[in-house]
Amino acid sequence: MPDLPENRSETPEDTAGRQRVSPPETDAERRRRRARFLRELAEARELRDRVQPRRAKVARLRHAMRMRTFRW
């Protein structure tokens, strides 16, 4: 096995002891990040429903049954 070069970048062992210092996240940034996550999650669900229509139908029926039996 060849030796690793001496001038390599930091390894995980080098950075394990140090914490990356970043400015605190603002509420607006957190909301933007959350909105992007929820959009991507909805997109993934739509894709799954398109490629697995039987599973999507069963999920819809289960949800409808759950809503019918839910007590307010």
Distance bins in CASP14 RR format, pairs under 12 A and 6 or more apart:
PFRMAT RR
TARGET T0000
AUTHOR 0000-0000-0000
RMODE 2
METHOD distances of the structure
MODEL  1
4 11 0 0 0 0 1 0 0 0 0 0 0
8 14 0 0 0 0 1 0 0 0 0 0 0
9 15 0 0 0 0 1 0 0 0 0 0 0
10 16 0 0 0 0 0 1 0 0 0 0 0
10 17 0 0 0 0 0 1 0 0 0 0 0
10 18 0 0 0 0 1 0 0 0 0 0 0
10 20 0 0 0 0 0 1 0 0 0 0 0
11 17 0 0 0 0 0 1 0 0 0 0 0
12 18 0 0 0 0 0 1 0 0 0 0 0
22 29 0 0 0 0 0 1 0 0 0 0 0
23 29 0 0 0 0 1 0 0 0 0 0 0
24 30 0 0 0 0 0 1 0 0 0 0 0
25 31 0 0 0 0 0 1 0 0 0 0 0
25 32 0 0 0 0 0 1 0 0 0 0 0
25 33 0 0 0 0 1 0 0 0 0 0 0
25 34 0 0 0 0 0 1 0 0 0 0 0
26 32 0 0 0 0 1 0 0 0 0 0 0
26 33 0 0 0 0 0 1 0 0 0 0 0
27 33 0 0 0 0 0 1 0 0 0 0 0
27 34 0 0 0 0 0 1 0 0 0 0 0
28 34 0 0 0 0 0 1 0 0 0 0 0
28 35 0 0 0 0 0 1 0 0 0 0 0
29 35 0 0 0 0 0 1 0 0 0 0 0
29 36 0 0 0 0 0 1 0 0 0 0 0
30 36 0 0 0 0 0 1 0 0 0 0 0
30 37 0 0 0 0 0 1 0 0 0 0 0
31 37 0 0 0 0 0 1 0 0 0 0 0
31 38 0 0 0 0 0 1 0 0 0 0 0
32 38 0 0 0 0 0 1 0 0 0 0 0
32 39 0 0 0 0 0 1 0 0 0 0 0
33 39 0 0 0 0 0 1 0 0 0 0 0
33 40 0 0 0 0 0 1 0 0 0 0 0
34 40 0 0 0 0 0 1 0 0 0 0 0
34 41 0 0 0 0 0 1 0 0 0 0 0
35 41 0 0 0 0 0 1 0 0 0 0 0
35 42 0 0 0 0 0 1 0 0 0 0 0
36 42 0 0 0 0 0 1 0 0 0 0 0
36 43 0 0 0 0 0 1 0 0 0 0 0
37 43 0 0 0 0 0 1 0 0 0 0 0
37 44 0 0 0 0 0 1 0 0 0 0 0
38 44 0 0 0 0 0 1 0 0 0 0 0
38 45 0 0 0 0 0 1 0 0 0 0 0
39 45 0 0 0 0 0 1 0 0 0 0 0
39 46 0 0 0 0 0 1 0 0 0 0 0
40 46 0 0 0 0 0 1 0 0 0 0 0
40 47 0 0 0 0 0 1 0 0 0 0 0
41 47 0 0 0 0 0 1 0 0 0 0 0
41 48 0 0 0 0 0 1 0 0 0 0 0
42 48 0 0 0 0 0 1 0 0 0 0 0
42 49 0 0 0 0 0 1 0 0 0 0 0
43 49 0 0 0 0 0 1 0 0 0 0 0
43 50 0 0 0 0 0 1 0 0 0 0 0
44 50 0 0 0 0 0 1 0 0 0 0 0
44 51 0 0 0 0 0 1 0 0 0 0 0
45 51 0 0 0 0 0 1 0 0 0 0 0
45 52 0 0 0 0 0 1 0 0 0 0 0
45 55 0 0 0 0 0 1 0 0 0 0 0
45 56 0 0 0 0 1 0 0 0 0 0 0
45 59 0 0 0 0 1 0 0 0 0 0 0
45 60 0 0 0 0 0 1 0 0 0 0 0
46 52 0 0 0 0 0 1 0 0 0 0 0
46 53 0 0 0 0 0 1 0 0 0 0 0
46 56 0 0 0 0 1 0 0 0 0 0 0
47 53 0 0 0 0 0 1 0 0 0 0 0
47 56 0 0 0 0 0 1 0 0 0 0 0
48 54 0 0 0 0 0 1 0 0 0 0 0
48 55 1 0 0 1 0 0 0 0 0 0 0
48 56 1 0 0 1 0 0 0 0 0 0 0
48 59 0 0 0 0 1 0 0 0 0 0 0
49 55 1 0 0 1 0 0 0 0 0 0 0
49 56 1 1 0 0 0 0 0 0 0 0 0
49 57 0 0 0 0 1 0 0 0 0 0 0
49 58 0 0 0 0 0 1 0 0 0 0 0
49 59 0 0 0 0 1 0 0 0 0 0 0
49 60 0 0 0 0 1 0 0 0 0 0 0
50 56 0 0 0 0 1 0 0 0 0 0 0
52 58 0 0 0 0 1 0 0 0 0 0 0
52 59 0 0 0 0 1 0 0 0 0 0 0
53 59 0 0 0 0 0 1 0 0 0 0 0
53 60 0 0 0 0 0 1 0 0 0 0 0
54 60 0 0 0 0 0 1 0 0 0 0 0
54 61 0 0 0 0 0 1 0 0 0 0 0
55 61 0 0 0 0 0 1 0 0 0 0 0
55 62 0 0 0 0 0 1 0 0 0 0 0
56 62 0 0 0 0 0 1 0 0 0 0 0
56 63 0 0 0 0 0 1 0 0 0 0 0
57 63 0 0 0 0 0 1 0 0 0 0 0
57 64 0 0 0 0 0 1 0 0 0 0 0
58 64 0 0 0 0 0 1 0 0 0 0 0
58 65 0 0 0 0 0 1 0 0 0 0 0
59 65 0 0 0 0 0 1 0 0 0 0 0
59 66 0 0 0 0 0 1 0 0 0 0 0
60 66 0 0 0 0 0 1 0 0 0 0 0
60 67 0 0 0 0 0 1 0 0 0 0 0
61 67 0 0 0 0 0 1 0 0 0 0 0
61 68 0 0 0 0 0 1 0 0 0 0 0
62 68 0 0 0 0 0 1 0 0 0 0 0
62 69 0 0 0 0 0 1 0 0 0 0 0
63 69 0 0 0 0 0 1 0 0 0 0 0
63 70 0 0 0 0 0 1 0 0 0 0 0
64 70 0 0 0 0 0 1 0 0 0 0 0
END
